[in-house]
Amino acid sequence: MENDTLLKEIRSETGASLLTKVQKDFIGLDTQYTIANGEKTRRIYLDSTASTLMMGLAYRTGESFLQHYANTHSLMHFGAKIATKTYAWVHDKILDFVQADQEHYTCFFTGSGTTAGMNRIARAFNHLQPKKDVVLVSIMEHHSNDLPHRKHGGHVIHIPVDTHESKMGCIDLDLLEHYLREYEGRVNYVSVTGISNVTGIINPINEVAKLTHHYGAYIVVDAAQLAAHVPIKMSGHEDPGMDVDALIFSGHKTYAPGSPGVVIARKDLMAKIEPEEVGGGMVERVFPEKYYVSNEFPEREEAGTPNILGAITLGTAIHVLDLIGMEKVLEEDMELTHYCLDEMLKLPQIVIYGETCMDTCPRAGTVSFNIKELNHGLVAAILNDYFNIAVRNECFCAHPYVEKMLELTHRLQIYEARAKEIMNWHTEPWMGMVRVSFGIYNTREDVDLFIEALKNILENKSEYEKQYSINEAGDYTHNSFIFSCKEYFNLSQMVQDELEI
Ligand SMILES: Cc1ncc(COP(=O)(O)O)c(C=O)c1O
């Protein structure tokens, strides 16, 4: 026991020093833009929930690998051997990272994010139990963990999460059980997010798994936000009911933009059905009249030439996170999120969405808010144009959740707005939020600059408002400040300059 504690301490110290080392090694942390007052300042990137910045080391391993680049389907030459071996290593590394035992789970890559993997799993799980026609998801899901089930999975039922008085919290296990009982025998699978991309609220996925399995359904986890923030344990629980059947995440949200989406799933389930995608690399033999699908994982699930370079950069980022230790990553993340929430709660004109008590509902990495009487689009534009702070606004591909939260918080009759022309609805002042989100590179200084910016906006609301007009698309545009994308990145010019033409 004492040894365990000592080991944990040593690991935590090593993790802390590794984290400090890695934190500054991201491409885009020093990017500067000229802002509306004419000053050139450093961009503060607070949009990691959408996509994280590239880890420098991941970029460098990718670049170094390109010296050997070859297709993993080639076999005998040196480059092909290096590519094939490293590509296989990345799969194993990821299985390790999410604690999925290699004998029973496979990891395969698909598409450019979580969306492709979720569609694959929805189609696959539908074939597994075709007679079970219900899929349970929570109301807090991203559209990518809702629409694929509506299209391929069956009848989707959204479980509410507004059981924490008027604030929406994490998935309520009693309520989930109520639904599992009500639809007992009909639920094929439950698919929930590990972390909400709107509020950063963390769900107890292994508890959800236990309950779901008890009622004879499978459990799918959307780990798009979870993977880079929270330690994951897919298998090896004392109670096997807590193991997860399938989990999906995005490489571009895990410090490797340009890398693929990742699916980790139980081999025995995937083996029962023919792979959704067919083509080269996933067959044993092909004859004009028939073909034999490979029994090997992950080959069976990866038709065609994969995104080898992306997988290698992702493998690097995952390896680094693993070396730091996800417990350490989560600890730092929650501390920064807590700090940001506390500072924002001191500003009475700010409305924060979702349960803000982190003891009741832990959060990691994301906070969504509005400034009373200021449109979310205007706030996002001011933060960008005057403070060089990059945030996201609108509904974050989670319309039902955002609508419900706005409705509960402001007692609004959102449904009336639905009757309005669909093109206009998002320009309504309350139909959206502003989101700040963090990666491992963000610091207290970033949060302080953001809070200062909020205070400045609150003090000068009407001055800022006068500087903007709304264009036809409903976006706020500055009346005089013009930002030229080409001044900062001009692809064709760069090519011509390099080629001296
Ligand atoms: C919780 C959640 N699920 C799914 C997705 C979709 O991921 P991708 O765009 O990488 O396919 C996102 C993206 O923001 C997300 O935050």
The ligand as an SDF file (V2000), in Angstrom:
LIG
                    3D

 16 16  0  0  0  0  0  0  0  0999 V2000
  -18.9100   15.6260  -27.6990 C   0  0  0  0  0  0  0  0  0  0  0  0
  -18.6520   15.6110  -29.1750 C   0  0  0  0  0  0  0  0  0  0  0  0
  -19.0450   14.5770  -29.8960 N   0  0  0  0  0  0  0  0  0  0  0  0
  -18.8090   14.4950  -31.2190 C   0  0  0  0  0  0  0  0  0  0  0  0
  -18.1700   15.5100  -31.8870 C   0  0  0  0  0  0  0  0  0  0  0  0
  -17.9130   15.3940  -33.3540 C   0  0  0  0  0  0  0  0  0  0  0  0
  -16.5570   15.2600  -33.5740 O   0  0  0  0  0  0  0  0  0  0  0  0
  -15.8930   15.4530  -35.0190 P   0  0  0  0  0  0  0  0  0  0  0  0
  -16.2690   16.8170  -35.4800 O   0  0  0  0  0  0  0  0  0  0  0  0
  -14.4480   15.2850  -34.7510 O   0  0  0  0  0  0  0  0  0  0  0  0
  -16.4460   14.3790  -35.8940 O   0  0  0  0  0  0  0  0  0  0  0  0
  -17.7480   16.6350  -31.1780 C   0  0  0  0  0  0  0  0  0  0  0  0
  -17.1110   17.7750  -31.8590 C   0  0  0  0  0  0  0  0  0  0  0  0
  -17.0760   18.8780  -31.3920 O   0  0  0  0  0  0  0  0  0  0  0  0
  -17.9820   16.6770  -29.7860 C   0  0  0  0  0  0  0  0  0  0  0  0
  -17.5720   17.7230  -29.0550 O   0  0  0  0  0  0  0  0  0  0  0  0
  1  2  1  0
  2  3  1  0
  2 15  2  0
  3  4  2  0
  4  5  1  0
  5  6  1  0
  5 12  2  0
  6  7  1  0
  7  8  1  0
  8  9  2  0
  8 10  1  0
  8 11  1  0
 12 13  1  0
 12 15  1  0
 13 14  2  0
 15 16  1  0
M  END
$$$$
